[in-house]
Amino acid sequence: MSKQSPSADADPALKTPETRKPGRPPHERSDALAKRIAMWVAVGVRVADVAEIEGLSEPTLRKHYWVELQQGHTKANAMVAQSLFRAATHATHPDTRAGMFWLRCRAGWVEATTPPMEPRPGKKAIAQAAGLIAEGGTSWEGLLQ
C-alpha cells in the first residue's frame, strides 16, 4: 500500500495563494461550540456578545447556530420551571412560596387586594356635607328651596 500525498482539494490550508479563495475559510459547525452558545443564550447573553465571545461574526452565528439561539432561553426557562415545580410539590417539605409563585405565573392567580381607603374628611368637608343635608326636616327647609 502506497501512501498518497494530501491533495489541495481536501485541505484548504494546502492550497496555493493562486488557487485559494480570498477571505476567511468557511465556518464548520461543531457540537461543542453549539453547546456553549446554547449556554450563553440560556443565561441571557445578547447575540452580539455571544458572537464576540466565541470569535464569530453575527451572520455566521445566526447561519450555523440559529437553533441554539432560538431555543436556548426556552430550555433554560423549562429547567427553572421544572426545579420550581419540584420544590413546590416536594413530598415532605413543600415550598409554599414556590407554589404561590408557580400559581401566579402559570395558573393566573392574583393576590387579593384591599380597596384603597378613602381619606377621613376634615372639618371643612364635614361642614359642607352638613350644609347640604341640613335643609331636610328643619325649619329652614322652606327657605332653602
Disulfide bonds with the S-S distance in Angstrom:
none
